[in-house]
Amino acid sequence: MSQNQENQINELNSICKATLGKSKIHGIGVIALRTILKGEKIYADRMPKVYTVPYSSFGKLFSEVRQIILERWPSVVNGSKFIFPDARLLSFMNHGKANYDPYMDTTLRDIDKGEEIVEDYTQMQNWEKVFPWIHQ
């Protein structure tokens, strides 16, 4: 395996901390794949990137990372490339008692595995024009 592919594995293991899932708040939400400590970067607004990690090296990926890639890009078993992330997590983040700061892309407190990551929409300037349904 090339140094570039090793770097890609390390990058994927580092940035893949959350995924889309069923929200208890509304529809789809952003769910923590593992415990994320206060102040950690989430990469919720990361642009997609093409990866060339061979399937034979998938054992070096964290199990939750490997599962997401295989679910969304099954042809990697045949040598295809894949894109990660394949969704802009920030677009699916629900409103709630914030545990995420979208301006710094970091957690405001420790977030447990399986917990929904949410932001406080009212922290955005002019929020009432976009989110009139929120009543403080």
C-alpha positions in Angstrom: 0.0 0.0 0.0 1.3 3.4 -0.9 2.0 6.2 1.6 -0.9 8.2 0.0 -3.3 5.3 0.7 -2.0 5.1 4.3 -2.6 8.8 4.7 -6.1 8.4 3.3 -6.9 5.7 5.9 -5.6 7.9 8.7 -7.6 10.8 7.4 -10.9 8.8 7.1 -10.4 7.4 10.6 -9.9 10.9 11.9 -12.7 12.8 10.1 -15.5 10.2 10.2 -17.2 10.9 13.5 -20.9 11.2 12.6 -23.4 10.0 10.1 -27.0 10.6 9.0 -29.6 8.7 11.0 -33.1 8.7 12.3 -33.6 11.7 14.5 -35.7 11.7 17.7 -36.2 15.4 17.0 -37.3 15.5 13.4 -36.8 13.2 10.4 -33.1 12.7 9.7 -30.4 14.0 11.9 -26.7 13.8 12.5 -25.7 11.0 14.8 -22.4 10.4 16.6 -20.6 7.3 15.5 -18.4 7.2 18.6 -17.9 9.4 21.7 -16.7 12.8 20.6 -15.0 14.9 23.2 -15.7 18.6 23.9 -13.8 20.8 21.5 -13.3 18.2 18.8 -13.9 19.1 15.2 -16.8 17.3 13.6 -16.1 18.0 9.9 -19.8 18.7 9.4 -19.3 21.0 6.4 -16.4 19.2 4.7 -16.4 19.0 0.9 -16.3 15.5 -0.7 -13.0 14.0 -1.7 -12.2 11.0 -3.9 -10.4 8.2 -2.0 -8.5 5.3 -3.5 -8.1 2.9 -0.5 -8.1 -0.7 -1.8 -10.6 -3.0 -0.2 -7.7 -5.3 0.9 -6.7 -2.4 3.3 -10.2 -1.8 4.8 -9.2 -3.7 7.9 -7.2 -0.7 8.9 -10.3 1.5 8.9 -12.3 1.9 12.1 -15.3 -0.5 11.9 -17.9 2.4 11.8 -15.9 4.0 8.9 -15.7 0.7 7.0 -19.4 0.1 7.5 -20.4 3.5 6.1 -18.2 3.2 3.0 -19.3 -0.4 2.3 -23.0 0.6 2.7 -22.7 3.5 0.3 -20.0 2.4 -2.1 -20.3 -1.4 -2.3 -18.3 -1.6 -5.5 -15.1 -0.8 -3.6 -14.8 -4.6 -3.2 -14.2 -4.6 -6.9 -11.6 -1.8 -6.8 -13.7 1.3 -7.4 -12.9 4.6 -5.8 -15.3 6.3 -3.4 -16.2 9.7 -2.2 -16.3 10.8 1.4 -18.2 12.5 2.8 -21.1 11.9 0.5 -23.5 14.2 2.4 -23.1 17.7 3.9 -23.9 16.8 7.6 -24.5 20.4 8.5 -27.5 20.5 6.1 -29.1 17.8 8.2 -28.4 19.2 11.7 -31.5 19.7 13.7 -32.3 22.6 16.1 -32.0 21.9 19.8 -30.1 22.6 23.0 -26.8 23.0 21.2 -23.9 20.5 21.6 -22.3 21.8 18.4 -20.9 25.1 17.3 -21.3 25.5 13.5 -19.0 28.5 13.3 -16.1 26.6 14.8 -17.2 23.2 13.6 -16.6 21.8 17.1 -18.5 20.2 20.0 -19.6 22.3 22.9 -19.5 19.3 25.3 -18.8 15.6 25.2 -21.2 13.8 22.9 -21.9 10.1 23.4 -22.0 7.4 20.7 -25.5 7.3 19.2 -26.4 10.8 20.4 -27.8 13.3 18.0 -25.6 16.3 17.3 -27.6 19.5 17.2 -27.1 23.2 16.8 -29.0 26.2 18.2 -30.5 27.9 15.1 -31.2 31.1 17.1 -27.4 31.8 17.3 -27.5 32.8 13.6 -28.1 36.4 12.8 -31.6 37.0 11.5 -32.7 33.5 12.5 -36.3 34.5 13.0 -36.6 35.2 9.2 -35.6 31.7 8.4 -37.0 29.8 11.4 -40.2 31.5 12.3 -41.5 28.3 13.9 -39.0 28.6 16.8 -40.4 30.3 19.9 -38.0 31.2 22.6 
